[in-house]
Amino acid sequence: LGRSRGGWARSVSGLDPAGDCCRASPQLDWALLESALSTRTACWAHHEALGLRAAENAVCVCDGSERGAFRQKGASDQPYLWARLDRKPNKQAEKRFKNFLHSKENPKEFFWNVEEDFKPAPECWIPAKEIEQINGNPVPDENGHIPGWVPVEKNNKQYCWHSSVVNYEFEIALVLKHHPDDSGLLEISAVPLSDLLEQTLELIGTNINGNPYGLGSKKHPLHLLIPHGAFQVRNLPSLKHNDLLSWFEGCKEGKIEGIVWHCSDGCLIKVHRHHLGLCWPIPDTYMNSKPVIINMNLNKCDSTFDIREPGGQRSKGASLCQEIST
C-alpha cells in the first residue's frame, strides 16, 4: 500500500482510500483520475506486490506511518519491524456510521467517541503518523478506521510470517528489489534494518494473499519484503481507459497487480486490475519473468556469521551469491 500525502494511496474509484481496494468498485471514475493527475507532476511506479491488496500485509521501519514499517523500539533504539493494524468500530458504532452515510454526504461530520465506539487495541498499538488527533485522541478516517501499527514480535503467531523475514539479533531483513547493477535482474538480499528506517514495505510470499508469485511451498515457506516504489513502470500507458486496459492485457510489463502514481505533491493514486474488470492473480506475472540473484553478502553487517561453505569449510562473514531462474 502506497501512501497518499502522509497517508494511503488513493484508488481511482472515487479516490477511495487504498484500504478499500480489495473491494474495488466496478465504476471507475476516469475523469476524476485524469483531473487528479493532470494537476500534478507525477512519476510512475508499479507495485506488483506492494500494498495494492489487503492492508494487513504491510510493514514499516521507524515512525509507524504505514502498513508495515521499521521503527526505533525500546530504550536501545533498535530498528524494529511494525505491522499495519487498523482500529475498527464495534458493531453498534459501525451501524450508526453506516446509517449516517446513507443520510449524509460527508463522513467527516460524523461524531465518534473513540474510547467507546472502537474495539480495544493492543497496548503496543500506535496510530499512524499522519492521523489527525484531537485532545490526544486519534480521529478516524473517512472509512471509520484508525490506521496504526503494532511491533512484530517473534512470539506473536498472528504475525509469524512477518517475523520470518526479519532477524533482530543480527538486525537484518530479507528484501527483494532490483539488482543495483542490472535492472533486468531481481536480487534477494539480507539488508541491515538501519538501511530501511523511515521506509514502508510490502510482505509477499507463500502464505500471503494466495501467493500470486508462487514463492516457496507449504513445507518450505518463503516470505520477502519489497520496498514500496521499488519497481517503476518504463513504458507508460496514457490515462485513457482503453489504453490502460490494452497495457494491462497486452504488454509484458502490464502483467502486474496495478499502478501507483507518485505525484510531486506527495499524493499517491492507484489503479488496480480489478478497476478495469481484469483478474488477479494471473499466471506468468511480469516479476516472475525475471531471473533472481540471491546475494547474502554479510560483510556489511555488524555481526559475525558462522557460515558453512560447500565442502564443509567454515568462513566468517562470508558472501554467498547464487543465480536462480523464476
C-alpha positions as CSV (number, residue, x, y, z in Angstrom):
1,L,0.0,0.0,0.0
2,G,1.4,3.3,-1.0
3,R,0.7,6.4,0.9
4,S,-1.3,9.5,-0.1
5,R,0.1,12.7,1.2
6,G,1.2,11.3,4.5
7,G,-1.4,8.6,4.3
8,W,-2.6,5.8,2.0
9,A,-2.6,5.6,-1.8
10,R,-6.0,6.7,-3.2
11,S,-8.0,4.5,-5.5
12,V,-9.4,6.0,-8.7
13,S,-12.9,4.7,-7.9
14,G,-14.0,7.9,-6.3
15,L,-10.5,8.3,-4.8
16,D,-11.4,5.9,-2.0
17,P,-8.7,5.1,0.4
18,A,-6.4,2.2,-0.6
19,G,-7.5,0.2,2.4
20,D,-10.8,-0.5,0.5
21,C,-9.0,-1.5,-2.7
22,C,-9.7,-5.2,-2.1
23,R,-13.4,-4.2,-2.5
24,A,-12.8,-2.5,-5.8
25,S,-15.7,-0.7,-7.3
26,P,-16.6,-1.6,-10.9
27,Q,-17.4,2.1,-11.5
28,L,-14.0,3.7,-12.4
29,D,-14.2,7.5,-12.5
30,W,-11.7,8.2,-15.3
31,A,-12.5,11.9,-15.4
32,L,-11.6,12.1,-11.7
33,L,-8.3,10.2,-12.4
34,E,-7.3,12.4,-15.3
35,S,-8.2,15.5,-13.3
36,A,-6.3,14.4,-10.3
37,L,-3.2,13.6,-12.2
38,S,-3.3,16.5,-14.7
39,T,-3.0,18.9,-11.9
40,R,0.2,17.2,-10.6
41,T,3.6,16.3,-11.9
42,A,3.5,12.5,-11.5
43,C,6.3,10.0,-11.6
44,W,5.0,6.4,-12.2
45,A,5.7,3.3,-10.2
46,H,4.1,0.0,-10.4
47,H,3.5,-2.2,-7.3
48,E,3.1,-5.8,-8.4
49,A,3.0,-6.9,-4.8
50,L,3.2,-3.7,-3.0
51,G,0.2,-2.9,-1.0
52,L,-2.4,-2.9,-3.7
53,R,-4.2,-5.6,-1.7
54,A,-5.3,-6.1,1.9
55,A,-3.8,-3.6,4.3
56,E,-2.8,-6.2,6.9
57,N,0.3,-7.3,4.9
58,A,2.2,-4.0,5.0
59,V,5.2,-3.3,7.2
60,C,7.2,-0.3,8.0
61,V,10.5,0.7,9.6
62,C,10.6,3.5,12.0
63,D,7.9,6.1,12.6
64,G,4.7,4.0,12.3
65,S,3.1,5.6,9.3
66,E,2.1,2.7,7.0
67,R,1.2,-0.9,6.8
68,G,4.4,-2.5,7.9
69,A,7.3,-0.3,8.9
70,F,10.6,-0.3,10.6
71,R,10.7,1.9,13.7
72,Q,13.0,2.5,16.6
73,K,11.7,0.5,19.5
74,G,12.8,0.3,23.1
75,A,15.5,2.1,25.1
76,S,18.2,0.8,22.9
77,D,16.6,2.4,19.8
78,Q,16.8,-0.9,17.9
79,P,15.3,-0.7,14.5
80,Y,12.0,-2.7,14.5
81,L,9.5,-4.1,12.1
82,W,5.9,-2.8,12.6
83,A,2.8,-4.3,11.0
84,R,-0.3,-2.4,9.9
85,L,-3.2,-2.8,12.3
86,D,-6.3,-0.6,11.9
87,R,-8.6,0.0,14.8
88,K,-12.2,-0.6,13.7
89,P,-15.5,0.4,15.3
90,N,-17.6,-2.1,17.3
91,K,-20.9,-3.3,15.8
92,Q,-23.1,-0.7,17.3
93,A,-20.9,2.2,16.2
94,E,-20.4,0.8,12.8
95,K,-24.2,0.5,12.3
96,R,-24.6,4.2,13.4
97,F,-21.9,5.2,11.0
98,K,-23.4,3.3,8.0
99,N,-26.8,4.8,8.7
100,F,-25.2,8.3,8.9
101,L,-23.5,7.7,5.5
102,H,-26.8,6.8,3.9
103,S,-28.4,10.1,5.0
104,K,-25.4,12.4,4.8
105,E,-22.6,13.0,2.2
106,N,-19.6,13.9,4.4
107,P,-18.3,11.2,6.7
108,K,-16.2,13.8,8.5
109,E,-19.3,15.2,10.1
110,F,-20.0,12.0,12.0
111,F,-19.2,12.2,15.7
112,W,-17.0,9.5,17.1
113,N,-16.4,8.6,20.7
114,V,-13.1,6.8,20.2
115,E,-12.9,5.4,23.7
116,E,-16.4,3.8,23.5
117,D,-17.0,3.3,19.8
118,F,-13.9,1.3,18.9
119,K,-12.7,-2.2,19.6
120,P,-9.8,-2.3,22.0
121,A,-6.3,-2.3,20.6
122,P,-3.1,-3.9,22.0
123,E,-1.2,-1.8,24.4
124,C,1.7,-1.6,22.0
125,W,-0.5,-0.2,19.2
126,I,0.3,3.3,17.9
127,P,-1.7,5.4,15.5
128,A,-0.2,6.1,12.0
129,K,1.9,9.3,11.9
130,E,-0.5,11.1,9.5
131,I,-3.6,10.5,11.6
132,E,-5.2,13.7,13.0
133,Q,-5.5,13.9,16.7
134,I,-7.9,16.0,18.9
135,N,-7.3,16.2,22.6
136,G,-4.8,13.4,22.4
137,N,-7.3,11.0,20.7
138,P,-6.8,9.9,17.1
139,V,-9.5,10.9,14.6
140,P,-11.0,8.1,12.4
141,D,-10.6,8.4,8.7
142,E,-13.5,8.6,6.2
143,N,-14.0,4.8,6.4
144,G,-14.4,4.9,10.1
145,H,-11.0,3.3,10.7
146,I,-7.9,4.4,12.6
147,P,-4.8,3.2,10.7
148,G,-2.0,2.2,13.0
149,W,0.9,-0.1,13.8
150,V,2.0,-2.8,16.1
151,P,5.5,-4.1,16.6
152,V,6.3,-7.5,15.1
153,E,7.3,-9.8,17.9
154,K,8.8,-13.3,17.4
155,N,6.2,-14.9,19.8
156,N,3.2,-13.4,18.1
157,K,1.5,-16.1,15.9
158,Q,-0.6,-13.5,14.2
159,Y,2.5,-12.0,12.6
160,C,4.6,-15.2,12.3
161,W,5.1,-14.6,8.5
162,H,6.2,-11.0,9.1
163,S,8.7,-12.1,11.7
164,S,10.1,-14.8,9.4
165,V,11.7,-12.1,7.2
166,V,13.5,-10.2,10.0
167,N,16.3,-11.2,12.4
168,Y,16.5,-8.8,15.3
169,E,19.6,-10.4,16.7
170,F,21.6,-9.5,13.6
171,E,19.4,-6.6,12.7
172,I,18.7,-7.7,9.1
173,A,15.7,-8.3,6.9
174,L,15.2,-10.4,3.7
175,V,14.4,-7.9,0.9
176,L,13.6,-8.3,-2.8
177,K,14.4,-5.5,-5.2
178,H,16.1,-4.7,-8.5
179,H,19.8,-5.7,-8.8
180,P,21.8,-2.5,-8.3
181,D,23.9,-3.1,-11.4
182,D,21.4,-4.7,-13.7
183,S,17.7,-3.6,-13.9
184,G,16.9,-6.9,-15.7
185,L,17.7,-8.9,-12.6
186,L,16.0,-9.1,-9.2
187,E,18.0,-9.5,-6.1
188,I,17.1,-11.2,-2.8
189,S,19.5,-10.0,-0.1
190,A,19.9,-9.5,3.7
191,V,19.6,-5.8,4.3
192,P,20.5,-4.1,7.5
193,L,17.4,-2.8,9.3
194,S,19.2,0.6,9.6
195,D,19.1,0.9,5.8
196,L,15.3,0.5,5.9
197,L,14.5,3.1,8.5
198,E,11.7,5.5,7.5
199,Q,10.6,3.1,4.8
200,T,7.4,1.2,4.2
201,L,7.5,-2.2,2.6
202,E,5.2,-5.0,1.4
203,L,5.2,-8.6,2.6
204,I,4.8,-11.2,-0.1
205,G,5.3,-15.0,0.0
206,T,3.8,-18.4,0.4
207,N,1.1,-17.5,2.9
208,I,0.3,-14.0,1.8
209,N,-2.7,-13.1,-0.5
210,G,-2.8,-16.5,-2.1
211,N,0.9,-16.4,-3.1
212,P,0.4,-14.9,-6.6
213,Y,4.2,-15.2,-7.3
214,G,4.5,-18.9,-6.4
215,L,7.1,-18.4,-3.7
216,G,8.1,-21.4,-1.5
217,S,5.9,-24.3,-0.6
218,K,3.8,-25.5,2.3
219,K,6.7,-27.5,3.6
220,H,9.3,-24.8,2.9
221,P,7.5,-21.4,3.1
222,L,9.3,-18.3,1.8
223,H,8.5,-14.7,2.5
224,L,10.2,-11.5,1.4
225,L,9.8,-7.7,1.8
226,I,9.6,-5.3,-1.1
227,P,10.2,-1.6,-0.6
228,H,7.2,0.5,-1.8
229,G,8.0,2.2,-5.1
230,A,10.9,-0.2,-5.9
231,F,9.5,-1.1,-9.3
232,Q,9.0,1.7,-11.8
233,V,6.9,1.5,-15.0
234,R,9.1,2.2,-18.0
235,N,6.6,2.1,-20.9
236,L,4.0,4.4,-19.6
237,P,0.4,4.0,-20.8
238,S,-1.8,7.0,-21.3
239,L,-4.6,7.8,-18.8
240,K,-7.3,6.7,-21.4
241,H,-9.4,3.8,-20.3
242,N,-8.8,1.7,-23.5
243,D,-5.0,2.4,-23.4
244,L,-4.7,1.3,-19.8
245,L,-6.8,-1.8,-20.5
246,S,-4.7,-2.6,-23.5
247,W,-1.5,-2.1,-21.5
248,F,-2.6,-4.5,-18.7
249,E,-3.8,-7.1,-21.2
250,G,-1.2,-6.9,-24.0
251,C,2.0,-5.5,-22.6
252,K,4.5,-7.8,-20.8
253,E,5.2,-5.1,-18.3
254,G,1.4,-4.8,-17.7
255,K,1.3,-8.3,-16.1
256,I,1.2,-6.7,-12.7
257,E,-1.4,-6.1,-9.9
258,G,-1.7,-2.4,-10.5
259,I,-0.1,1.0,-10.9
260,V,0.6,3.7,-8.3
261,W,1.2,7.2,-9.5
262,H,3.7,9.1,-7.2
263,C,2.9,12.8,-7.6
264,S,5.2,15.7,-6.9
265,D,2.9,17.0,-4.1
266,G,3.3,13.7,-2.2
267,C,-0.1,12.3,-3.2
268,L,-0.3,8.7,-4.4
269,I,-3.1,7.5,-6.7
270,K,-3.5,3.9,-7.8
271,V,-5.3,1.8,-10.4
272,H,-5.9,-1.9,-9.6
273,R,-6.6,-4.5,-12.3
274,H,-10.0,-5.1,-10.7
275,H,-10.9,-1.5,-11.5
276,L,-10.7,-2.5,-15.2
277,G,-12.6,-5.7,-14.8
278,L,-9.4,-7.7,-15.0
279,C,-8.5,-10.7,-12.9
280,W,-5.8,-11.0,-10.2
281,P,-3.8,-13.1,-9.6
282,I,-2.7,-14.1,-13.1
283,P,-0.3,-16.7,-14.4
284,D,3.1,-15.6,-15.6
285,T,3.4,-12.3,-13.9
286,Y,6.0,-9.7,-15.0
287,M,8.0,-10.2,-11.9
288,N,8.1,-14.0,-12.4
289,S,9.7,-13.5,-15.8
290,K,12.9,-12.0,-14.3
291,P,15.9,-14.0,-13.2
292,V,16.8,-13.7,-9.5
293,I,20.2,-13.2,-7.8
294,I,20.4,-14.4,-4.2
295,N,23.1,-12.3,-2.6
296,M,23.9,-13.0,1.1
297,N,26.8,-10.6,1.4
298,L,27.1,-10.4,5.2
299,N,30.3,-8.5,5.3
300,K,28.4,-5.2,5.6
301,C,26.6,-6.4,8.7
302,D,28.0,-5.6,12.1
303,S,27.5,-9.1,13.4
304,T,29.8,-12.1,12.6
305,F,28.1,-15.0,11.0
306,D,29.3,-18.6,11.0
307,I,28.7,-20.0,7.5
308,R,29.4,-23.5,6.3
309,E,30.6,-23.3,2.7
310,P,30.4,-26.2,0.1
311,G,32.9,-28.9,1.1
312,G,32.3,-28.3,4.8
313,Q,34.7,-25.4,5.2
314,R,33.6,-22.6,7.5
315,S,34.0,-18.9,6.9
316,K,33.2,-15.8,9.0
317,G,31.2,-13.0,7.4
318,A,31.2,-14.8,4.0
319,S,29.4,-13.8,0.9
320,L,27.1,-16.2,-0.9
321,C,25.9,-15.3,-4.3
322,Q,23.7,-17.6,-6.5
323,E,21.6,-17.0,-9.6
324,I,18.3,-18.8,-10.0
325,S,15.5,-18.7,-12.6
326,T,12.0,-17.8,-11.5
